[in-house]
């Protein structure tokens, strides 16, 4: 990105249901500005992990 600015904010949460199961949620918000263009990007993710 030439001569611009970028801001990224990320938040996440882990929930340990038991010693073998956990749920993970994450959200990311990004805003960029460069010369004559501005853009925004939002993303969300959900994951489950089972250990055995």
PDB file with one MODEL, atoms N, CA, C and O in Angstrom:
MODEL        1
ATOM      1  N   UNK A   1       0.861  -1.165   0.000  1.00  0.00           N
ATOM      2  CA  UNK A   1       0.000   0.000   0.000  1.00  0.00           C
ATOM      3  C   UNK A   1       0.904   1.222   0.000  1.00  0.00           C
ATOM      4  O   UNK A   1       1.760   1.363   0.873  1.00  0.00           O
ATOM      5  N   UNK A   2       0.724   2.078  -0.943  1.00  0.00           N
ATOM      6  CA  UNK A   2       1.571   3.257  -1.072  1.00  0.00           C
ATOM      7  C   UNK A   2       0.921   4.451  -0.397  1.00  0.00           C
ATOM      8  O   UNK A   2      -0.231   4.782  -0.675  1.00  0.00           O
ATOM      9  N   UNK A   3       1.656   5.087   0.481  1.00  0.00           N
ATOM     10  CA  UNK A   3       1.236   6.336   1.122  1.00  0.00           C
ATOM     11  C   UNK A   3      -0.156   6.242   1.719  1.00  0.00           C
ATOM     12  O   UNK A   3      -1.010   7.081   1.429  1.00  0.00           O
ATOM     13  N   UNK A   4      -0.396   5.246   2.537  1.00  0.00           N
ATOM     14  CA  UNK A   4      -1.718   5.073   3.125  1.00  0.00           C
ATOM     15  C   UNK A   4      -1.650   4.740   4.600  1.00  0.00           C
ATOM     16  O   UNK A   4      -0.589   4.758   5.223  1.00  0.00           O
ATOM     17  N   UNK A   5      -2.794   4.443   5.122  1.00  0.00           N
ATOM     18  CA  UNK A   5      -2.915   4.103   6.535  1.00  0.00           C
ATOM     19  C   UNK A   5      -3.782   2.860   6.663  1.00  0.00           C
ATOM     20  O   UNK A   5      -4.730   2.676   5.899  1.00  0.00           O
ATOM     21  N   UNK A   6      -3.453   1.999   7.638  1.00  0.00           N
ATOM     22  CA  UNK A   6      -4.204   0.771   7.848  1.00  0.00           C
ATOM     23  C   UNK A   6      -4.419   0.572   9.337  1.00  0.00           C
ATOM     24  O   UNK A   6      -3.478   0.672  10.124  1.00  0.00           O
ATOM     25  N   UNK A   7      -5.651   0.293   9.724  1.00  0.00           N
ATOM     26  CA  UNK A   7      -6.001  -0.007  11.118  1.00  0.00           C
ATOM     27  C   UNK A   7      -6.632  -1.386  11.170  1.00  0.00           C
ATOM     28  O   UNK A   7      -7.549  -1.681  10.403  1.00  0.00           O
ATOM     29  N   UNK A   8      -6.145  -2.238  12.075  1.00  0.00           N
ATOM     30  CA  UNK A   8      -6.688  -3.587  12.233  1.00  0.00           C
ATOM     31  C   UNK A   8      -6.997  -3.802  13.717  1.00  0.00           C
ATOM     32  O   UNK A   8      -6.165  -3.532  14.583  1.00  0.00           O
ATOM     33  N   UNK A   9      -8.201  -4.291  13.991  1.00  0.00           N
ATOM     34  CA  UNK A   9      -8.611  -4.630  15.356  1.00  0.00           C
ATOM     35  C   UNK A   9      -9.069  -6.083  15.354  1.00  0.00           C
ATOM     36  O   UNK A   9      -9.892  -6.484  14.532  1.00  0.00           O
ATOM     37  N   UNK A  10      -8.528  -6.864  16.280  1.00  0.00           N
ATOM     38  CA  UNK A  10      -8.842  -8.281  16.370  1.00  0.00           C
ATOM     39  C   UNK A  10      -9.266  -8.608  17.793  1.00  0.00           C
ATOM     40  O   UNK A  10      -8.660  -8.140  18.756  1.00  0.00           O
ATOM     41  N   UNK A  11     -10.320  -9.422  17.916  1.00  0.00           N
ATOM     42  CA  UNK A  11     -10.779  -9.885  19.230  1.00  0.00           C
ATOM     43  C   UNK A  11     -11.082 -11.372  19.132  1.00  0.00           C
ATOM     44  O   UNK A  11     -11.574 -11.846  18.108  1.00  0.00           O
ATOM     45  N   UNK A  12     -10.792 -12.095  20.183  1.00  0.00           N
ATOM     46  CA  UNK A  12     -11.041 -13.536  20.190  1.00  0.00           C
ATOM     47  C   UNK A  12     -11.502 -14.011  21.551  1.00  0.00           C
ATOM     48  O   UNK A  12     -11.233 -13.379  22.572  1.00  0.00           O
ATOM     49  N   UNK A  13     -12.199 -15.129  21.551  1.00  0.00           N
ATOM     50  CA  UNK A  13     -12.718 -15.704  22.784  1.00  0.00           C
ATOM     51  C   UNK A  13     -12.568 -17.215  22.714  1.00  0.00           C
ATOM     52  O   UNK A  13     -12.953 -17.836  21.724  1.00  0.00           O
ATOM     53  N   UNK A  14     -12.011 -17.806  23.760  1.00  0.00           N
ATOM     54  CA  UNK A  14     -11.887 -19.259  23.879  1.00  0.00           C
ATOM     55  C   UNK A  14     -12.774 -19.731  25.020  1.00  0.00           C
ATOM     56  O   UNK A  14     -12.779 -19.141  26.100  1.00  0.00           O
ATOM     57  N   UNK A  15     -13.533 -20.808  24.771  1.00  0.00           N
ATOM     58  CA  UNK A  15     -14.368 -21.402  25.820  1.00  0.00           C
ATOM     59  C   UNK A  15     -13.975 -22.860  25.947  1.00  0.00           C
ATOM     60  O   UNK A  15     -14.176 -23.651  25.026  1.00  0.00           O
ATOM     61  N   UNK A  16     -13.411 -23.212  27.098  1.00  0.00           N
ATOM     62  CA  UNK A  16     -12.986 -24.576  27.371  1.00  0.00           C
ATOM     63  C   UNK A  16     -14.149 -25.312  28.023  1.00  0.00           C
ATOM     64  O   UNK A  16     -14.398 -25.147  29.217  1.00  0.00           O
ATOM     65  N   UNK A  17     -14.860 -26.122  27.245  1.00  0.00           N
ATOM     66  CA  UNK A  17     -16.015 -26.868  27.743  1.00  0.00           C
ATOM     67  C   UNK A  17     -15.551 -27.933  28.721  1.00  0.00           C
ATOM     68  O   UNK A  17     -16.166 -28.129  29.770  1.00  0.00           O
ATOM     69  N   UNK A  18     -14.469 -28.622  28.382  1.00  0.00           N
ATOM     70  CA  UNK A  18     -13.848 -29.619  29.253  1.00  0.00           C
ATOM     71  C   UNK A  18     -12.359 -29.635  28.923  1.00  0.00           C
ATOM     72  O   UNK A  18     -11.878 -28.799  28.158  1.00  0.00           O
ATOM     73  N   UNK A  19     -11.650 -30.565  29.490  1.00  0.00           N
ATOM     74  CA  UNK A  19     -10.227 -30.670  29.200  1.00  0.00           C
ATOM     75  C   UNK A  19      -9.931 -31.107  27.775  1.00  0.00           C
ATOM     76  O   UNK A  19      -8.805 -30.961  27.297  1.00  0.00           O
ATOM     77  N   UNK A  20     -10.954 -31.651  27.085  1.00  0.00           N
ATOM     78  CA  UNK A  20     -10.744 -32.177  25.741  1.00  0.00           C
ATOM     79  C   UNK A  20     -11.473 -31.391  24.648  1.00  0.00           C
ATOM     80  O   UNK A  20     -11.218 -31.614  23.465  1.00  0.00           O
ATOM     81  N   UNK A  21     -12.367 -30.483  25.017  1.00  0.00           N
ATOM     82  CA  UNK A  21     -13.167 -29.751  24.019  1.00  0.00           C
ATOM     83  C   UNK A  21     -13.075 -28.256  24.269  1.00  0.00           C
ATOM     84  O   UNK A  21     -13.186 -27.798  25.406  1.00  0.00           O
ATOM     85  N   UNK A  22     -12.868 -27.494  23.187  1.00  0.00           N
ATOM     86  CA  UNK A  22     -12.911 -26.043  23.301  1.00  0.00           C
ATOM     87  C   UNK A  22     -13.493 -25.434  22.033  1.00  0.00           C
ATOM     88  O   UNK A  22     -13.366 -25.987  20.941  1.00  0.00           O
ATOM     89  N   UNK A  23     -14.134 -24.280  22.205  1.00  0.00           N
ATOM     90  CA  UNK A  23     -14.692 -23.509  21.107  1.00  0.00           C
ATOM     91  C   UNK A  23     -13.941 -22.190  21.026  1.00  0.00           C
ATOM     92  O   UNK A  23     -13.630 -21.581  22.049  1.00  0.00           O
ATOM     93  N   UNK A  24     -13.650 -21.749  19.804  1.00  0.00           N
ATOM     94  CA  UNK A  24     -12.918 -20.505  19.594  1.00  0.00           C
ATOM     95  C   UNK A  24     -13.683 -19.622  18.613  1.00  0.00           C
ATOM     96  O   UNK A  24     -14.115 -20.087  17.559  1.00  0.00           O
ATOM     97  N   UNK A  25     -13.847 -18.355  18.960  1.00  0.00           N
ATOM     98  CA  UNK A  25     -14.511 -17.372  18.105  1.00  0.00           C
ATOM     99  C   UNK A  25     -13.559 -16.197  17.947  1.00  0.00           C
ATOM    100  O   UNK A  25     -12.947 -15.755  18.919  1.00  0.00           O
ATOM    101  N   UNK A  26     -13.433 -15.689  16.723  1.00  0.00           N
ATOM    102  CA  UNK A  26     -12.564 -14.545  16.472  1.00  0.00           C
ATOM    103  C   UNK A  26     -13.253 -13.591  15.494  1.00  0.00           C
ATOM    104  O   UNK A  26     -14.005 -14.015  14.616  1.00  0.00           O
ATOM    105  N   UNK A  27     -12.984 -12.313  15.662  1.00  0.00           N
ATOM    106  CA  UNK A  27     -13.509 -11.285  14.762  1.00  0.00           C
ATOM    107  C   UNK A  27     -12.392 -10.304  14.446  1.00  0.00           C
ATOM    108  O   UNK A  27     -11.600  -9.946  15.319  1.00  0.00           O
ATOM    109  N   UNK A  28     -12.335  -9.874  13.198  1.00  0.00           N
ATOM    110  CA  UNK A  28     -11.315  -8.922  12.761  1.00  0.00           C
ATOM    111  C   UNK A  28     -11.975  -7.822  11.943  1.00  0.00           C
ATOM    112  O   UNK A  28     -12.785  -8.093  11.057  1.00  0.00           O
ATOM    113  N   UNK A  29     -11.624  -6.585  12.247  1.00  0.00           N
ATOM    114  CA  UNK A  29     -12.111  -5.425  11.491  1.00  0.00           C
ATOM    115  C   UNK A  29     -10.898  -4.654  10.985  1.00  0.00           C
ATOM    116  O   UNK A  29      -9.978  -4.350  11.744  1.00  0.00           O
ATOM    117  N   UNK A  30     -10.909  -4.344   9.698  1.00  0.00           N
ATOM    118  CA  UNK A  30      -9.777  -3.642   9.093  1.00  0.00           C
ATOM    119  C   UNK A  30     -10.288  -2.478   8.252  1.00  0.00           C
ATOM    120  O   UNK A  30     -11.268  -2.612   7.520  1.00  0.00           O
ATOM    121  N   UNK A  31      -9.623  -1.351   8.361  1.00  0.00           N
ATOM    122  CA  UNK A  31      -9.933  -0.185   7.531  1.00  0.00           C
ATOM    123  C   UNK A  31      -8.628   0.328   6.940  1.00  0.00           C
ATOM    124  O   UNK A  31      -7.627   0.482   7.639  1.00  0.00           O
ATOM    125  N   UNK A  32      -8.662   0.588   5.639  1.00  0.00           N
ATOM    126  CA  UNK A  32      -7.478   1.114   4.960  1.00  0.00           C
ATOM    127  C   UNK A  32      -7.849   2.361   4.180  1.00  0.00           C
ATOM    128  O   UNK A  32      -8.981   2.523   3.724  1.00  0.00           O
ATOM    129  N   UNK A  33      -6.877   3.226   4.041  1.00  0.00           N
ATOM    130  CA  UNK A  33      -7.057   4.408   3.191  1.00  0.00           C
ATOM    131  C   UNK A  33      -5.724   4.672   2.491  1.00  0.00           C
ATOM    132  O   UNK A  33      -4.662   4.692   3.114  1.00  0.00           O
ATOM    133  N   UNK A  34      -5.816   4.871   1.198  1.00  0.00           N
ATOM    134  CA  UNK A  34      -4.626   5.152   0.392  1.00  0.00           C
ATOM    135  C   UNK A  34      -5.021   6.073  -0.753  1.00  0.00           C
ATOM    136  O   UNK A  34      -5.982   5.809  -1.475  1.00  0.00           O
ATOM    137  N   UNK A  35      -4.289   7.125  -0.906  1.00  0.00           N
ATOM    138  CA  UNK A  35      -4.504   8.094  -1.976  1.00  0.00           C
ATOM    139  C   UNK A  35      -5.985   8.417  -2.164  1.00  0.00           C
ATOM    140  O   UNK A  35      -6.521   9.230  -1.411  1.00  0.00           O
ATOM    141  N   UNK A  36      -6.659   7.821  -3.126  1.00  0.00           N
ATOM    142  CA  UNK A  36      -8.065   8.157  -3.385  1.00  0.00           C
ATOM    143  C   UNK A  36      -9.030   7.012  -3.078  1.00  0.00           C
ATOM    144  O   UNK A  36     -10.189   7.064  -3.492  1.00  0.00           O
ATOM    145  N   UNK A  37      -8.585   5.995  -2.373  1.00  0.00           N
ATOM    146  CA  UNK A  37      -9.456   4.849  -2.104  1.00  0.00           C
ATOM    147  C   UNK A  37      -9.521   4.559  -0.615  1.00  0.00           C
ATOM    148  O   UNK A  37      -8.518   4.648   0.094  1.00  0.00           O
ATOM    149  N   UNK A  38     -10.703   4.214  -0.156  1.00  0.00           N
ATOM    150  CA  UNK A  38     -10.921   3.764   1.220  1.00  0.00           C
ATOM    151  C   UNK A  38     -11.613   2.411   1.144  1.00  0.00           C
ATOM    152  O   UNK A  38     -12.469   2.194   0.287  1.00  0.00           O
ATOM    153  N   UNK A  39     -11.245   1.508   2.036  1.00  0.00           N
ATOM    154  CA  UNK A  39     -11.907   0.203   2.050  1.00  0.00           C
ATOM    155  C   UNK A  39     -12.016  -0.306   3.480  1.00  0.00           C
ATOM    156  O   UNK A  39     -11.211   0.038   4.346  1.00  0.00           O
ATOM    157  N   UNK A  40     -13.041  -1.143   3.706  1.00  0.00           N
ATOM    158  CA  UNK A  40     -13.246  -1.791   4.995  1.00  0.00           C
ATOM    159  C   UNK A  40     -13.382  -3.285   4.768  1.00  0.00           C
ATOM    160  O   UNK A  40     -13.867  -3.730   3.728  1.00  0.00           O
ATOM    161  N   UNK A  41     -12.943  -4.055   5.762  1.00  0.00           N
ATOM    162  CA  UNK A  41     -13.003  -5.501   5.667  1.00  0.00           C
ATOM    163  C   UNK A  41     -13.322  -6.040   7.052  1.00  0.00           C
ATOM    164  O   UNK A  41     -12.642  -5.698   8.019  1.00  0.00           O
ATOM    165  N   UNK A  42     -14.342  -6.872   7.161  1.00  0.00           N
ATOM    166  CA  UNK A  42     -14.701  -7.526   8.415  1.00  0.00           C
ATOM    167  C   UNK A  42     -14.691  -9.031   8.202  1.00  0.00           C
ATOM    168  O   UNK A  42     -15.146  -9.527   7.171  1.00  0.00           O
ATOM    169  N   UNK A  43     -14.167  -9.756   9.190  1.00  0.00           N
ATOM    170  CA  UNK A  43     -14.131 -11.212   9.106  1.00  0.00           C
ATOM    171  C   UNK A  43     -14.461 -11.802  10.465  1.00  0.00           C
ATOM    172  O   UNK A  43     -14.152 -11.217  11.502  1.00  0.00           O
ATOM    173  N   UNK A  44     -15.094 -12.969  10.447  1.00  0.00           N
ATOM    174  CA  UNK A  44     -15.423 -13.680  11.675  1.00  0.00           C
ATOM    175  C   UNK A  44     -15.106 -15.150  11.462  1.00  0.00           C
ATOM    176  O   UNK A  44     -15.244 -15.676  10.358  1.00  0.00           O
ATOM    177  N   UNK A  45     -14.679 -15.807  12.535  1.00  0.00           N
ATOM    178  CA  UNK A  45     -14.349 -17.225  12.425  1.00  0.00           C
ATOM    179  C   UNK A  45     -14.801 -17.974  13.661  1.00  0.00           C
ATOM    180  O   UNK A  45     -14.839 -17.416  14.757  1.00  0.00           O
ATOM    181  N   UNK A  46     -15.145 -19.244  13.481  1.00  0.00           N
ATOM    182  CA  UNK A  46     -15.546 -20.113  14.585  1.00  0.00           C
ATOM    183  C   UNK A  46     -14.851 -21.443  14.394  1.00  0.00           C
ATOM    184  O   UNK A  46     -14.839 -21.996  13.294  1.00  0.00           O
ATOM    185  N   UNK A  47     -14.267 -21.959  15.475  1.00  0.00           N
ATOM    186  CA  UNK A  47     -13.549 -23.222  15.414  1.00  0.00           C
ATOM    187  C   UNK A  47     -13.897 -24.079  16.618  1.00  0.00           C
ATOM    188  O   UNK A  47     -14.153 -23.565  17.707  1.00  0.00           O
ATOM    189  N   UNK A  48     -13.904 -25.379  16.416  1.00  0.00           N
ATOM    190  CA  UNK A  48     -14.072 -26.344  17.504  1.00  0.00           C
ATOM    191  C   UNK A  48     -12.865 -27.258  17.496  1.00  0.00           C
ATOM    192  O   UNK A  48     -12.418 -27.709  16.442  1.00  0.00           O
ATOM    193  N   UNK A  49     -12.339 -27.527  18.686  1.00  0.00           N
ATOM    194  CA  UNK A  49     -11.192 -28.434  18.801  1.00  0.00           C
ATOM    195  C   UNK A  49     -11.524 -29.528  19.792  1.00  0.00           C
ATOM    196  O   UNK A  49     -11.983 -29.262  20.903  1.00  0.00           O
ATOM    197  N   UNK A  50     -11.286 -30.769  19.377  1.00  0.00           N
ATOM    198  CA  UNK A  50     -11.487 -31.927  20.243  1.00  0.00           C
ATOM    199  C   UNK A  50     -10.166 -32.671  20.328  1.00  0.00           C
ATOM    200  O   UNK A  50      -9.608 -33.074  19.307  1.00  0.00           O
ATOM    201  N   UNK A  51      -9.671 -32.850  21.529  1.00  0.00           N
ATOM    202  CA  UNK A  51      -8.418 -33.580  21.752  1.00  0.00           C
ATOM    203  C   UNK A  51      -8.748 -34.962  22.298  1.00  0.00           C
ATOM    204  O   UNK A  51      -9.530 -35.100  23.239  1.00  0.00           O
ATOM    205  N   UNK A  52      -8.148 -35.975  21.704  1.00  0.00           N
ATOM    206  CA  UNK A  52      -8.377 -37.336  22.187  1.00  0.00           C
ATOM    207  C   UNK A  52      -7.117 -38.148  22.106  1.00  0.00           C
ATOM    208  O   UNK A  52      -7.115 -39.324  22.470  1.00  0.00           O
TER     209      UNK A  52
ENDMDL
END
